[in-house]
Amino acid sequence: MSGGDRLRKLGAASKKVMSALITGFIGADDLASAIGYVENAGDPTGSVVPEFIGQECFDTQNSAWYKAHGVTDADWKKLTP
């Protein structure tokens, strides 16, 4: 099964899923962080520290997306209404 087929079967491109798909490669964790997103049950503001500017976070409790505009837990901007 190809990586794309496995990703479609898993249904998400979260950092955790991407890490599992590309394990064994040099820099795989860094790559998974850059191309995947993190998940949090609720608004990540005040509780999740972004790893880099531009990182995305999916709020699984409210089905909302956030994007980091800085690197502190206060630097999340909601993307979805």
Phi and psi restraints in degrees (range 20) as a CNS / XPLOR table:
assign (resid 1 and name C) (resid 2 and name N)
       (resid 2 and name CA) (resid 2 and name C) 1.0 -73.9 20.0 2
assign (resid 2 and name N) (resid 2 and name CA)
       (resid 2 and name C) (resid 3 and name N) 1.0 165.2 20.0 2
assign (resid 2 and name C) (resid 3 and name N)
       (resid 3 and name CA) (resid 3 and name C) 1.0 -59.5 20.0 2
assign (resid 3 and name N) (resid 3 and name CA)
       (resid 3 and name C) (resid 4 and name N) 1.0 -39.3 20.0 2
assign (resid 3 and name C) (resid 4 and name N)
       (resid 4 and name CA) (resid 4 and name C) 1.0 -64.8 20.0 2
assign (resid 4 and name N) (resid 4 and name CA)
       (resid 4 and name C) (resid 5 and name N) 1.0 -40.3 20.0 2
assign (resid 4 and name C) (resid 5 and name N)
       (resid 5 and name CA) (resid 5 and name C) 1.0 -64.7 20.0 2
assign (resid 5 and name N) (resid 5 and name CA)
       (resid 5 and name C) (resid 6 and name N) 1.0 -42.5 20.0 2
assign (resid 5 and name C) (resid 6 and name N)
       (resid 6 and name CA) (resid 6 and name C) 1.0 -64.0 20.0 2
assign (resid 6 and name N) (resid 6 and name CA)
       (resid 6 and name C) (resid 7 and name N) 1.0 -40.0 20.0 2
assign (resid 6 and name C) (resid 7 and name N)
       (resid 7 and name CA) (resid 7 and name C) 1.0 -64.4 20.0 2
assign (resid 7 and name N) (resid 7 and name CA)
       (resid 7 and name C) (resid 8 and name N) 1.0 -42.6 20.0 2
assign (resid 7 and name C) (resid 8 and name N)
       (resid 8 and name CA) (resid 8 and name C) 1.0 -61.7 20.0 2
assign (resid 8 and name N) (resid 8 and name CA)
       (resid 8 and name C) (resid 9 and name N) 1.0 -39.2 20.0 2
assign (resid 8 and name C) (resid 9 and name N)
       (resid 9 and name CA) (resid 9 and name C) 1.0 -65.6 20.0 2
assign (resid 9 and name N) (resid 9 and name CA)
       (resid 9 and name C) (resid 10 and name N) 1.0 -40.2 20.0 2
assign (resid 9 and name C) (resid 10 and name N)
       (resid 10 and name CA) (resid 10 and name C) 1.0 -74.7 20.0 2
assign (resid 10 and name N) (resid 10 and name CA)
       (resid 10 and name C) (resid 11 and name N) 1.0 -29.4 20.0 2
assign (resid 10 and name C) (resid 11 and name N)
       (resid 11 and name CA) (resid 11 and name C) 1.0 79.2 20.0 2
assign (resid 11 and name N) (resid 11 and name CA)
       (resid 11 and name C) (resid 12 and name N) 1.0 9.8 20.0 2
assign (resid 11 and name C) (resid 12 and name N)
       (resid 12 and name CA) (resid 12 and name C) 1.0 -151.7 20.0 2
assign (resid 12 and name N) (resid 12 and name CA)
       (resid 12 and name C) (resid 13 and name N) 1.0 155.3 20.0 2
assign (resid 12 and name C) (resid 13 and name N)
       (resid 13 and name CA) (resid 13 and name C) 1.0 -118.1 20.0 2
assign (resid 13 and name N) (resid 13 and name CA)
       (resid 13 and name C) (resid 14 and name N) 1.0 40.4 20.0 2
assign (resid 13 and name C) (resid 14 and name N)
       (resid 14 and name CA) (resid 14 and name C) 1.0 -67.3 20.0 2
assign (resid 14 and name N) (resid 14 and name CA)
       (resid 14 and name C) (resid 15 and name N) 1.0 163.7 20.0 2
assign (resid 14 and name C) (resid 15 and name N)
       (resid 15 and name CA) (resid 15 and name C) 1.0 -56.4 20.0 2
assign (resid 15 and name N) (resid 15 and name CA)
       (resid 15 and name C) (resid 16 and name N) 1.0 -41.1 20.0 2
assign (resid 15 and name C) (resid 16 and name N)
       (resid 16 and name CA) (resid 16 and name C) 1.0 -62.3 20.0 2
assign (resid 16 and name N) (resid 16 and name CA)
       (resid 16 and name C) (resid 17 and name N) 1.0 -44.8 20.0 2
assign (resid 16 and name C) (resid 17 and name N)
       (resid 17 and name CA) (resid 17 and name C) 1.0 -67.1 20.0 2
assign (resid 17 and name N) (resid 17 and name CA)
       (resid 17 and name C) (resid 18 and name N) 1.0 -45.1 20.0 2
assign (resid 17 and name C) (resid 18 and name N)
       (resid 18 and name CA) (resid 18 and name C) 1.0 -62.9 20.0 2
assign (resid 18 and name N) (resid 18 and name CA)
       (resid 18 and name C) (resid 19 and name N) 1.0 -37.9 20.0 2
assign (resid 18 and name C) (resid 19 and name N)
       (resid 19 and name CA) (resid 19 and name C) 1.0 -60.7 20.0 2
assign (resid 19 and name N) (resid 19 and name CA)
       (resid 19 and name C) (resid 20 and name N) 1.0 -41.8 20.0 2
assign (resid 19 and name C) (resid 20 and name N)
       (resid 20 and name CA) (resid 20 and name C) 1.0 -66.1 20.0 2
assign (resid 20 and name N) (resid 20 and name CA)
       (resid 20 and name C) (resid 21 and name N) 1.0 -35.0 20.0 2
assign (resid 20 and name C) (resid 21 and name N)
       (resid 21 and name CA) (resid 21 and name C) 1.0 -73.9 20.0 2
assign (resid 21 and name N) (resid 21 and name CA)
       (resid 21 and name C) (resid 22 and name N) 1.0 -33.3 20.0 2
assign (resid 21 and name C) (resid 22 and name N)
       (resid 22 and name CA) (resid 22 and name C) 1.0 -112.6 20.0 2
assign (resid 22 and name N) (resid 22 and name CA)
       (resid 22 and name C) (resid 23 and name N) 1.0 18.2 20.0 2
assign (resid 22 and name C) (resid 23 and name N)
       (resid 23 and name CA) (resid 23 and name C) 1.0 -58.0 20.0 2
assign (resid 23 and name N) (resid 23 and name CA)
       (resid 23 and name C) (resid 24 and name N) 1.0 148.2 20.0 2
assign (resid 23 and name C) (resid 24 and name N)
       (resid 24 and name CA) (resid 24 and name C) 1.0 96.9 20.0 2
assign (resid 24 and name N) (resid 24 and name CA)
       (resid 24 and name C) (resid 25 and name N) 1.0 -10.7 20.0 2
assign (resid 24 and name C) (resid 25 and name N)
       (resid 25 and name CA) (resid 25 and name C) 1.0 -94.3 20.0 2
assign (resid 25 and name N) (resid 25 and name CA)
       (resid 25 and name C) (resid 26 and name N) 1.0 146.5 20.0 2
assign (resid 25 and name C) (resid 26 and name N)
       (resid 26 and name CA) (resid 26 and name C) 1.0 -62.8 20.0 2
assign (resid 26 and name N) (resid 26 and name CA)
       (resid 26 and name C) (resid 27 and name N) 1.0 127.9 20.0 2
assign (resid 26 and name C) (resid 27 and name N)
       (resid 27 and name CA) (resid 27 and name C) 1.0 79.6 20.0 2
assign (resid 27 and name N) (resid 27 and name CA)
       (resid 27 and name C) (resid 28 and name N) 1.0 13.4 20.0 2
assign (resid 27 and name C) (resid 28 and name N)
       (resid 28 and name CA) (resid 28 and name C) 1.0 -59.1 20.0 2
assign (resid 28 and name N) (resid 28 and name CA)
       (resid 28 and name C) (resid 29 and name N) 1.0 -40.5 20.0 2
assign (resid 28 and name C) (resid 29 and name N)
       (resid 29 and name CA) (resid 29 and name C) 1.0 -65.5 20.0 2
assign (resid 29 and name N) (resid 29 and name CA)
       (resid 29 and name C) (resid 30 and name N) 1.0 -41.7 20.0 2
assign (resid 29 and name C) (resid 30 and name N)
       (resid 30 and name CA) (resid 30 and name C) 1.0 -64.3 20.0 2
assign (resid 30 and name N) (resid 30 and name CA)
       (resid 30 and name C) (resid 31 and name N) 1.0 -42.2 20.0 2
assign (resid 30 and name C) (resid 31 and name N)
       (resid 31 and name CA) (resid 31 and name C) 1.0 -64.3 20.0 2
assign (resid 31 and name N) (resid 31 and name CA)
       (resid 31 and name C) (resid 32 and name N) 1.0 -43.1 20.0 2
assign (resid 31 and name C) (resid 32 and name N)
       (resid 32 and name CA) (resid 32 and name C) 1.0 -61.6 20.0 2
assign (resid 32 and name N) (resid 32 and name CA)
       (resid 32 and name C) (resid 33 and name N) 1.0 -37.6 20.0 2
assign (resid 32 and name C) (resid 33 and name N)
       (resid 33 and name CA) (resid 33 and name C) 1.0 -64.3 20.0 2
assign (resid 33 and name N) (resid 33 and name CA)
       (resid 33 and name C) (resid 34 and name N) 1.0 -40.6 20.0 2
assign (resid 33 and name C) (resid 34 and name N)
       (resid 34 and name CA) (resid 34 and name C) 1.0 -73.6 20.0 2
assign (resid 34 and name N) (resid 34 and name CA)
       (resid 34 and name C) (resid 35 and name N) 1.0 -35.4 20.0 2
assign (resid 34 and name C) (resid 35 and name N)
       (resid 35 and name CA) (resid 35 and name C) 1.0 -101.0 20.0 2
assign (resid 35 and name N) (resid 35 and name CA)
       (resid 35 and name C) (resid 36 and name N) 1.0 -15.2 20.0 2
assign (resid 35 and name C) (resid 36 and name N)
       (resid 36 and name CA) (resid 36 and name C) 1.0 -99.4 20.0 2
assign (resid 36 and name N) (resid 36 and name CA)
       (resid 36 and name C) (resid 37 and name N) 1.0 178.3 20.0 2
assign (resid 36 and name C) (resid 37 and name N)
       (resid 37 and name CA) (resid 37 and name C) 1.0 -125.2 20.0 2
assign (resid 37 and name N) (resid 37 and name CA)
       (resid 37 and name C) (resid 38 and name N) 1.0 163.5 20.0 2
assign (resid 37 and name C) (resid 38 and name N)
       (resid 38 and name CA) (resid 38 and name C) 1.0 -101.0 20.0 2
assign (resid 38 and name N) (resid 38 and name CA)
       (resid 38 and name C) (resid 39 and name N) 1.0 159.8 20.0 2
assign (resid 38 and name C) (resid 39 and name N)
       (resid 39 and name CA) (resid 39 and name C) 1.0 -121.3 20.0 2
assign (resid 39 and name N) (resid 39 and name CA)
       (resid 39 and name C) (resid 40 and name N) 1.0 148.0 20.0 2
assign (resid 39 and name C) (resid 40 and name N)
       (resid 40 and name CA) (resid 40 and name C) 1.0 -147.5 20.0 2
assign (resid 40 and name N) (resid 40 and name CA)
       (resid 40 and name C) (resid 41 and name N) 1.0 141.5 20.0 2
assign (resid 40 and name C) (resid 41 and name N)
       (resid 41 and name CA) (resid 41 and name C) 1.0 -85.6 20.0 2
assign (resid 41 and name N) (resid 41 and name CA)
       (resid 41 and name C) (resid 42 and name N) 1.0 85.8 20.0 2
assign (resid 41 and name C) (resid 42 and name N)
       (resid 42 and name CA) (resid 42 and name C) 1.0 121.5 20.0 2
assign (resid 42 and name N) (resid 42 and name CA)
       (resid 42 and name C) (resid 43 and name N) 1.0 175.5 20.0 2
assign (resid 42 and name C) (resid 43 and name N)
       (resid 43 and name CA) (resid 43 and name C) 1.0 -57.8 20.0 2
assign (resid 43 and name N) (resid 43 and name CA)
       (resid 43 and name C) (resid 44 and name N) 1.0 126.1 20.0 2
assign (resid 43 and name C) (resid 44 and name N)
       (resid 44 and name CA) (resid 44 and name C) 1.0 -74.0 20.0 2
assign (resid 44 and name N) (resid 44 and name CA)
       (resid 44 and name C) (resid 45 and name N) 1.0 -13.9 20.0 2
assign (resid 44 and name C) (resid 45 and name N)
       (resid 45 and name CA) (resid 45 and name C) 1.0 -59.3 20.0 2
assign (resid 45 and name N) (resid 45 and name CA)
       (resid 45 and name C) (resid 46 and name N) 1.0 123.1 20.0 2
assign (resid 45 and name C) (resid 46 and name N)
       (resid 46 and name CA) (resid 46 and name C) 1.0 89.1 20.0 2
assign (resid 46 and name N) (resid 46 and name CA)
       (resid 46 and name C) (resid 47 and name N) 1.0 -7.6 20.0 2
assign (resid 46 and name C) (resid 47 and name N)
       (resid 47 and name CA) (resid 47 and name C) 1.0 -131.1 20.0 2
assign (resid 47 and name N) (resid 47 and name CA)
       (resid 47 and name C) (resid 48 and name N) 1.0 -18.9 20.0 2
assign (resid 47 and name C) (resid 48 and name N)
       (resid 48 and name CA) (resid 48 and name C) 1.0 -122.6 20.0 2
assign (resid 48 and name N) (resid 48 and name CA)
       (resid 48 and name C) (resid 49 and name N) 1.0 124.4 20.0 2
assign (resid 48 and name C) (resid 49 and name N)
       (resid 49 and name CA) (resid 49 and name C) 1.0 -91.9 20.0 2
assign (resid 49 and name N) (resid 49 and name CA)
       (resid 49 and name C) (resid 50 and name N) 1.0 118.3 20.0 2
assign (resid 49 and name C) (resid 50 and name N)
       (resid 50 and name CA) (resid 50 and name C) 1.0 -64.9 20.0 2
assign (resid 50 and name N) (resid 50 and name CA)
       (resid 50 and name C) (resid 51 and name N) 1.0 147.3 20.0 2
assign (resid 50 and name C) (resid 51 and name N)
       (resid 51 and name CA) (resid 51 and name C) 1.0 -80.6 20.0 2
assign (resid 51 and name N) (resid 51 and name CA)
       (resid 51 and name C) (resid 52 and name N) 1.0 -22.3 20.0 2
assign (resid 51 and name C) (resid 52 and name N)
       (resid 52 and name CA) (resid 52 and name C) 1.0 -164.0 20.0 2
assign (resid 52 and name N) (resid 52 and name CA)
       (resid 52 and name C) (resid 53 and name N) 1.0 158.2 20.0 2
assign (resid 52 and name C) (resid 53 and name N)
       (resid 53 and name CA) (resid 53 and name C) 1.0 -65.5 20.0 2
assign (resid 53 and name N) (resid 53 and name CA)
       (resid 53 and name C) (resid 54 and name N) 1.0 132.4 20.0 2
assign (resid 53 and name C) (resid 54 and name N)
       (resid 54 and name CA) (resid 54 and name C) 1.0 99.3 20.0 2
assign (resid 54 and name N) (resid 54 and name CA)
       (resid 54 and name C) (resid 55 and name N) 1.0 -8.4 20.0 2
assign (resid 54 and name C) (resid 55 and name N)
       (resid 55 and name CA) (resid 55 and name C) 1.0 -63.5 20.0 2
assign (resid 55 and name N) (resid 55 and name CA)
       (resid 55 and name C) (resid 56 and name N) 1.0 145.0 20.0 2
assign (resid 55 and name C) (resid 56 and name N)
       (resid 56 and name CA) (resid 56 and name C) 1.0 -109.7 20.0 2
assign (resid 56 and name N) (resid 56 and name CA)
       (resid 56 and name C) (resid 57 and name N) 1.0 149.1 20.0 2
assign (resid 56 and name C) (resid 57 and name N)
       (resid 57 and name CA) (resid 57 and name C) 1.0 -133.7 20.0 2
assign (resid 57 and name N) (resid 57 and name CA)
       (resid 57 and name C) (resid 58 and name N) 1.0 134.0 20.0 2
assign (resid 57 and name C) (resid 58 and name N)
       (resid 58 and name CA) (resid 58 and name C) 1.0 -104.2 20.0 2
assign (resid 58 and name N) (resid 58 and name CA)
       (resid 58 and name C) (resid 59 and name N) 1.0 122.5 20.0 2
assign (resid 58 and name C) (resid 59 and name N)
       (resid 59 and name CA) (resid 59 and name C) 1.0 -82.7 20.0 2
assign (resid 59 and name N) (resid 59 and name CA)
       (resid 59 and name C) (resid 60 and name N) 1.0 104.1 20.0 2
assign (resid 59 and name C) (resid 60 and name N)
       (resid 60 and name CA) (resid 60 and name C) 1.0 -71.3 20.0 2
assign (resid 60 and name N) (resid 60 and name CA)
       (resid 60 and name C) (resid 61 and name N) 1.0 -21.9 20.0 2
assign (resid 60 and name C) (resid 61 and name N)
       (resid 61 and name CA) (resid 61 and name C) 1.0 -77.5 20.0 2
assign (resid 61 and name N) (resid 61 and name CA)
       (resid 61 and name C) (resid 62 and name N) 1.0 -36.2 20.0 2
assign (resid 61 and name C) (resid 62 and name N)
       (resid 62 and name CA) (resid 62 and name C) 1.0 -116.3 20.0 2
assign (resid 62 and name N) (resid 62 and name CA)
       (resid 62 and name C) (resid 63 and name N) 1.0 6.5 20.0 2
assign (resid 62 and name C) (resid 63 and name N)
       (resid 63 and name CA) (resid 63 and name C) 1.0 50.9 20.0 2
assign (resid 63 and name N) (resid 63 and name CA)
       (resid 63 and name C) (resid 64 and name N) 1.0 49.6 20.0 2
assign (resid 63 and name C) (resid 64 and name N)
       (resid 64 and name CA) (resid 64 and name C) 1.0 -123.4 20.0 2
assign (resid 64 and name N) (resid 64 and name CA)
       (resid 64 and name C) (resid 65 and name N) 1.0 148.1 20.0 2
assign (resid 64 and name C) (resid 65 and name N)
       (resid 65 and name CA) (resid 65 and name C) 1.0 -105.1 20.0 2
assign (resid 65 and name N) (resid 65 and name CA)
       (resid 65 and name C) (resid 66 and name N) 1.0 143.7 20.0 2
assign (resid 65 and name C) (resid 66 and name N)
       (resid 66 and name CA) (resid 66 and name C) 1.0 -130.6 20.0 2
assign (resid 66 and name N) (resid 66 and name CA)
       (resid 66 and name C) (resid 67 and name N) 1.0 152.7 20.0 2
assign (resid 66 and name C) (resid 67 and name N)
       (resid 67 and name CA) (resid 67 and name C) 1.0 -130.3 20.0 2
assign (resid 67 and name N) (resid 67 and name CA)
       (resid 67 and name C) (resid 68 and name N) 1.0 137.7 20.0 2
assign (resid 67 and name C) (resid 68 and name N)
       (resid 68 and name CA) (resid 68 and name C) 1.0 -78.9 20.0 2
assign (resid 68 and name N) (resid 68 and name CA)
       (resid 68 and name C) (resid 69 and name N) 1.0 130.4 20.0 2
assign (resid 68 and name C) (resid 69 and name N)
       (resid 69 and name CA) (resid 69 and name C) 1.0 -113.8 20.0 2
assign (resid 69 and name N) (resid 69 and name CA)
       (resid 69 and name C) (resid 70 and name N) 1.0 11.7 20.0 2
assign (resid 69 and name C) (resid 70 and name N)
       (resid 70 and name CA) (resid 70 and name C) 1.0 -164.3 20.0 2
assign (resid 70 and name N) (resid 70 and name CA)
       (resid 70 and name C) (resid 71 and name N) 1.0 -167.5 20.0 2
assign (resid 70 and name C) (resid 71 and name N)
       (resid 71 and name CA) (resid 71 and name C) 1.0 -124.0 20.0 2
assign (resid 71 and name N) (resid 71 and name CA)
       (resid 71 and name C) (resid 72 and name N) 1.0 32.0 20.0 2
assign (resid 71 and name C) (resid 72 and name N)
       (resid 72 and name CA) (resid 72 and name C) 1.0 -120.1 20.0 2
assign (resid 72 and name N) (resid 72 and name CA)
       (resid 72 and name C) (resid 73 and name N) 1.0 165.2 20.0 2
assign (resid 72 and name C) (resid 73 and name N)
       (resid 73 and name CA) (resid 73 and name C) 1.0 -67.5 20.0 2
assign (resid 73 and name N) (resid 73 and name CA)
       (resid 73 and name C) (resid 74 and name N) 1.0 -7.9 20.0 2
assign (resid 73 and name C) (resid 74 and name N)
       (resid 74 and name CA) (resid 74 and name C) 1.0 -93.4 20.0 2
assign (resid 74 and name N) (resid 74 and name CA)
       (resid 74 and name C) (resid 75 and name N) 1.0 -2.3 20.0 2
assign (resid 74 and name C) (resid 75 and name N)
       (resid 75 and name CA) (resid 75 and name C) 1.0 -98.3 20.0 2
assign (resid 75 and name N) (resid 75 and name CA)
       (resid 75 and name C) (resid 76 and name N) 1.0 35.8 20.0 2
assign (resid 75 and name C) (resid 76 and name N)
       (resid 76 and name CA) (resid 76 and name C) 1.0 -102.5 20.0 2
assign (resid 76 and name N) (resid 76 and name CA)
       (resid 76 and name C) (resid 77 and name N) 1.0 138.1 20.0 2
assign (resid 76 and name C) (resid 77 and name N)
       (resid 77 and name CA) (resid 77 and name C) 1.0 -120.0 20.0 2
assign (resid 77 and name N) (resid 77 and name CA)
       (resid 77 and name C) (resid 78 and name N) 1.0 128.0 20.0 2
assign (resid 77 and name C) (resid 78 and name N)
       (resid 78 and name CA) (resid 78 and name C) 1.0 -70.2 20.0 2
assign (resid 78 and name N) (resid 78 and name CA)
       (resid 78 and name C) (resid 79 and name N) 1.0 131.4 20.0 2
assign (resid 78 and name C) (resid 79 and name N)
       (resid 79 and name CA) (resid 79 and name C) 1.0 -98.0 20.0 2
assign (resid 79 and name N) (resid 79 and name CA)
       (resid 79 and name C) (resid 80 and name N) 1.0 -27.5 20.0 2
assign (resid 79 and name C) (resid 80 and name N)
       (resid 80 and name CA) (resid 80 and name C) 1.0 -109.1 20.0 2
assign (resid 80 and name N) (resid 80 and name CA)
       (resid 80 and name C) (resid 81 and name N) 1.0 147.5 20.0 2
